[in-house]
Amino acid sequence: MADTFPLAMMITPVKPGTRGQAVLERIGASVVLPPKKKMQLLVNPVSFVPPSMPCPQLTPENLCGIHKTKPIRCRTMPFYAYKDEDHQTDLLQPRGGWLCDTSDAAPVVYRDHRIVDRADFEAERGRLLDQASAIRRYADLLLKHSPAMMARVAKAAQTTPTGRVVASFVSYLRYDRGLDLAAFARAQHSLLRDWDTKTSGNPKMTEFNAYYREAAVELERYL
């Protein structure tokens, strides 16, 4: 999807005892913050698009434009495999712009804190478990060798609710020798330049614009 979505890595500290996040023990990473306080980290690749902008693959009819090859994350929606199954209720509240059928004729999708049609949820959870070791290795090395990133994570952990830290997607690819970094750079670079142009000059999109610009420059060494 490097030629489809502007990609980033999102690192979110999760306070101990947070309801619905026990699964992070299996799929997440962890960090020890001063004073010797261990905290779980949700580390996940994301399509880094401003929330005020539509999905890049949404058609003029508000339908998915890549339905046949829709990413597993999209197919699992509105359920969230990064969260415990029995804490999915808040995700089932329709939001503005969603074309959800909430009538009595709508099929039941969640009952007694369990997902009824489990295929996509189980598939995504399985992939998260498969990549967990790579995610942990990435987080450990990134925070070990980047004091600035460690400081940002520590600052995010101190807020209520906790904040999140955006890291370059290339920072993850460097730790995965099975991926072709040059091919990724060729596919992603022009896309980032397009998103840089789309968000330029908009004060509400400063964070996104800065990321697109900096990530594009970082990729140029691999082209």
KARALIN-V601967 format. One record per residue. RES is the residue in one small letter. SS is DSSP state (2 for helix, 1 for strand, 0 for the rest). OMEGA is omega in whole degrees, 0 to 359 (* if undefined). D_CENTER is the distance of its C-alpha to the mean C-alpha in whole Angstrom. Layout:
{{RES;SS;OMEGA;D_CENTER} {RES;SS;OMEGA;D_CENTER}}
This chain:
{{m;0;183;14} {a;0;178;14} {d;0;185;17} {t;0;184;15} {f;0;170;12} {p;0;190;11} {l;1;177;9} {a;1;172;7} {m;1;180;6} {m;1;179;5} {i;1;184;8} {t;1;175;10} {p;1;179;13} {v;1;184;15} {k;0;179;18} {p;0;178;21} {g;0;179;22} {t;0;183;19} {r;0;176;19} {g;0;184;17} {q;0;178;15} {a;0;182;18} {v;0;180;16} {l;2;175;14} {e;2;184;17} {r;2;186;17} {i;2;184;13} {g;0;176;12} {a;1;178;14} {s;1;180;17} {v;1;176;19} {v;1;181;22} {l;1;178;23} {p;0;358;26} {p;0;178;28} {k;0;181;27} {k;1;181;25} {k;1;180;22} {m;1;177;19} {q;1;178;16} {l;1;169;12} {l;1;182;9} {v;1;184;7} {n;1;174;4} {p;1;182;4} {v;1;166;3} {s;1;189;7} {f;0;182;8} {v;0;178;11} {p;0;182;13} {p;0;179;13} {s;0;181;17} {m;0;181;16} {p;0;174;16} {c;0;181;14} {p;0;182;16} {q;0;176;17} {l;1;181;18} {t;0;177;22} {p;0;179;25} {e;0;180;26} {n;0;177;22} {l;0;180;21} {c;1;182;19} {g;0;179;20} {i;0;187;19} {h;2;183;20} {k;2;179;21} {t;2;184;18} {k;0;179;16} {p;0;182;12} {i;2;178;12} {r;2;180;9} {c;2;181;12} {r;2;183;15} {t;2;180;14} {m;0;3;13} {p;0;179;14} {f;0;190;14} {y;0;186;11} {a;0;175;12} {y;0;184;10} {k;0;180;13} {d;0;184;16} {e;2;183;18} {d;2;177;21} {h;2;182;19} {q;0;188;17} {t;2;183;20} {d;2;180;18} {l;2;184;16} {l;2;177;19} {q;0;180;20} {p;0;180;21} {r;0;182;19} {g;0;180;21} {g;0;179;21} {w;0;178;20} {l;0;185;23} {c;0;174;23} {d;0;179;26} {t;0;180;27} {s;0;178;31} {d;0;181;33} {a;0;182;33} {a;0;180;29} {p;0;177;28} {v;0;182;27} {v;0;184;24} {y;1;183;23} {r;1;178;27} {d;0;178;28} {h;0;178;24} {r;1;178;23} {i;1;185;22} {v;0;178;24} {d;0;194;23} {r;0;191;21} {a;2;183;21} {d;2;179;17} {f;2;180;16} {e;2;179;18} {a;2;180;17} {e;2;179;13} {r;2;178;14} {g;2;178;16} {r;2;178;14} {l;2;177;12} {l;2;180;15} {d;2;183;16} {q;2;186;14} {a;2;182;14} {s;2;178;17} {a;2;179;15} {i;2;180;12} {r;2;179;15} {r;2;179;17} {y;2;182;15} {a;2;180;14} {d;2;183;18} {l;2;180;19} {l;2;183;17} {l;2;178;18} {k;2;187;22} {h;2;179;22} {s;0;177;21} {p;2;180;23} {a;2;178;21} {m;2;177;17} {m;2;180;19} {a;2;179;21} {r;2;178;17} {v;2;179;16} {a;2;179;19} {k;2;179;20} {a;2;182;16} {a;2;184;18} {q;0;182;21} {t;0;177;20} {t;0;352;20} {p;0;183;18} {t;0;178;16} {g;0;177;14} {r;1;182;11} {v;1;180;11} {v;1;179;10} {a;1;179;11} {s;1;177;12} {f;2;179;11} {v;2;179;14} {s;2;176;14} {y;2;183;13} {l;2;180;15} {r;0;182;18} {y;0;180;18} {d;0;184;18} {r;0;180;21} {g;0;182;21} {l;0;181;19} {d;0;184;21} {l;2;180;20} {a;2;179;22} {a;2;177;21} {f;2;181;18} {a;2;180;19} {r;2;183;22} {a;2;188;19} {q;2;189;17} {h;2;182;19} {s;2;179;21} {l;2;178;18} {l;2;178;17} {r;2;178;21} {d;2;181;21} {w;2;173;18} {d;2;179;20} {t;2;182;23} {k;2;187;21} {t;2;183;20} {s;0;176;23} {g;0;179;25} {n;0;184;23} {p;2;179;23} {k;2;183;20} {m;2;184;18} {t;2;181;19} {e;2;181;16} {f;2;181;14} {n;2;179;18} {a;2;179;18} {y;2;182;15} {y;2;183;16} {r;2;182;19} {e;2;179;19} {a;2;179;16} {a;2;178;19} {v;2;180;22} {e;2;182;20} {l;2;186;20} {e;2;179;24} {r;2;181;25} {y;2;182;24} {l;0;*;25}}
